[in-house]
Amino acid sequence: MVKMRLKRIGAKKKPYYRIIIADGRSPRDGKFIDQVGTYNPLANPSEIKFDEEKAKDWLKKGVQPTESVKKLLKISGISE
């Protein structure tokens, strides 16, 4: 199954994430299909950036977001 999930790219003790579309079987930081946004939890307030067109298009295609990405989508107003 194809999923929308987080890929960690930050340094040790400084997390920074890319929001990606990937096969559910691939590793967390492995190969991915597309990048739809970024998430910086250390900024105050947290910084969430989505390419709304891409995200909505992938959701229409049936991509399943993980729990953490569902929360980010809700905060940014893309999903209910």
C-alpha positions as CSV (number, residue, x, y, z in Angstrom):
1,M,0.0,0.0,0.0
2,V,1.2,3.5,-0.8
3,K,1.4,5.8,2.3
4,M,2.0,9.5,3.0
5,R,4.6,9.6,5.8
6,L,7.5,11.4,7.4
7,K,11.1,11.0,6.4
8,R,13.7,12.3,8.9
9,I,16.5,14.3,7.4
10,G,17.6,16.3,10.5
11,A,20.8,16.0,12.5
12,K,21.1,14.3,15.9
13,K,18.9,16.1,18.4
14,K,17.6,18.4,15.6
15,P,14.7,16.7,13.9
16,Y,13.5,17.9,10.5
17,Y,11.2,16.0,8.3
18,R,10.1,15.7,4.7
19,I,6.5,14.6,4.1
20,I,6.7,12.0,1.3
21,I,4.7,9.5,-0.6
22,A,6.3,6.0,-0.4
23,D,5.5,2.3,-0.6
24,G,4.5,1.0,2.8
25,R,7.2,-1.7,2.6
26,S,10.2,0.7,2.0
27,P,12.3,1.8,5.0
28,R,11.6,5.1,6.8
29,D,14.5,7.0,5.2
30,G,14.6,4.9,2.0
31,K,13.3,5.2,-1.5
32,F,10.2,7.4,-2.1
33,I,7.9,8.3,-4.9
34,D,7.2,12.0,-4.3
35,Q,7.8,14.8,-1.8
36,V,4.7,16.8,-0.8
37,G,6.0,19.0,2.0
38,T,8.2,19.6,5.0
39,Y,7.8,19.7,8.8
40,N,10.1,21.5,11.3
41,P,9.0,20.7,14.9
42,L,11.7,22.8,16.5
43,A,10.5,26.1,15.1
44,N,8.2,28.1,17.5
45,P,5.4,27.6,16.3
46,S,6.1,24.4,14.4
47,E,6.6,25.0,10.7
48,I,4.5,22.9,8.3
49,K,4.7,23.4,4.6
50,F,2.6,21.5,2.1
51,D,2.3,21.6,-1.7
52,E,-1.5,21.6,-1.4
53,E,-2.1,20.6,-5.0
54,K,0.2,17.5,-4.8
55,A,-1.2,16.5,-1.4
56,K,-4.8,16.7,-2.4
57,D,-4.1,14.9,-5.7
58,W,-2.3,12.0,-3.9
59,L,-5.1,11.8,-1.3
60,K,-7.7,11.5,-4.2
61,K,-5.6,8.7,-5.6
62,G,-6.1,6.7,-2.4
63,V,-2.8,7.3,-0.5
64,Q,-3.2,6.5,3.2
65,P,-1.6,9.1,5.6
66,T,0.0,7.9,8.8
67,E,-1.3,9.2,12.1
68,S,1.3,11.9,12.5
69,V,0.7,13.1,8.9
70,K,-3.1,13.1,9.4
71,K,-2.6,15.5,12.3
72,L,-0.3,17.8,10.2
73,L,-2.9,17.7,7.3
74,K,-5.6,18.7,9.7
75,I,-3.6,21.6,11.2
76,S,-2.8,22.9,7.7
77,G,-6.5,22.7,6.7
78,I,-6.0,20.2,3.8
79,S,-8.0,17.4,5.4
80,E,-10.7,17.1,8.0
